[in-house]
Amino acid sequence: MSQTSSSTIVILFLFVSLVLSTPPEDPIKCSSPNNTTCTITNSYGIFPDRAECKASRVVYPATEQELVSMVAELAKNKSKAKVATRYSHSIPKLVCPEGQNGVLISTKYLNKILKVDVNARTITMESGVTLKQLINEASKFGLVLPYTPYWWGLTIGGLIGTGAHGSTLFGKGSSVHDYVLDLRIVVPSSNPQDGFAKVLSLDQQNEDLNAAKVSLGVLGVISQ
């Protein structure tokens, strides 16, 4: 009597595909080359009410001095304005400035790392720097941000202003604004002697720092 033994060989093929991620489109679209008659959405492509958010124009300061000049012009003319970040990640319509009568101030070009102090473990940057830029720059010096939100496309000014957070088991807390030591914010002024705008430099000794950090953009425009 003979026995026949059989075995089955299963070969697993692993398919590996390269996924290329691309950033969202620019959330601001203008119908004229001089950045007037504009609409803004968010990185999701639509706001919850599915209605367009319109603005009369958008301005793109590239330096703090340009930002001061633009805020001064808006304050002098009593124009309504809101700050728009590079990818406009907010779900609610916090960015809508008041339809055709409002102006958007974009921090798209306020995107420079200004100083890295390895000994103090601090980095000074403009408010339009993205989380990805900050993490990459910090890593060059052996530094790391303790807690961060999950998406690298957020700007530092935007995530601070909206109280964005990660998670934590110890330390100050899980919100990025907990680690902000100093902040410069451009605020409007009704006083012509101030030139209709001024820069406030706030540190940990100034009780207004906490209000300026998580202000939803209603107190001014964070520059650094």
Sequence and secondary structure as in RCSB ss.txt:
>XXXX:A:sequence
MSQTSSSTIVILFLFVSLVLSTPPEDPIKCSSPNNTTCTITNSYGIFPDRAECKASRVVYPATEQELVSMVAELA
KNKSKAKVATRYSHSIPKLVCPEGQNGVLISTKYLNKILKVDVNARTITMESGVTLKQLINEASKFGLVLPYTPY
WWGLTIGGLIGTGAHGSTLFGKGSSVHDYVLDLRIVVPSSNPQDGFAKVLSLDQQNEDLNAAKVSLGVLGVISQ
>XXXX:A:secstr
                          SEEESSTTSEEEEE  TTSS TT   EEEEEEE   SHHHHHHHHHHHH
HTT EEEEE SS   SS TT  SGGGEEEEE TT   EEEEETTTTEEEE TT BHHHHHHHHHHTT   S   S
 TT BHHHHHHTT B   SSSS SBGGGG   EEEEEE S GGGTTEEEEEE TT TTHHHHHT TTSS EE  
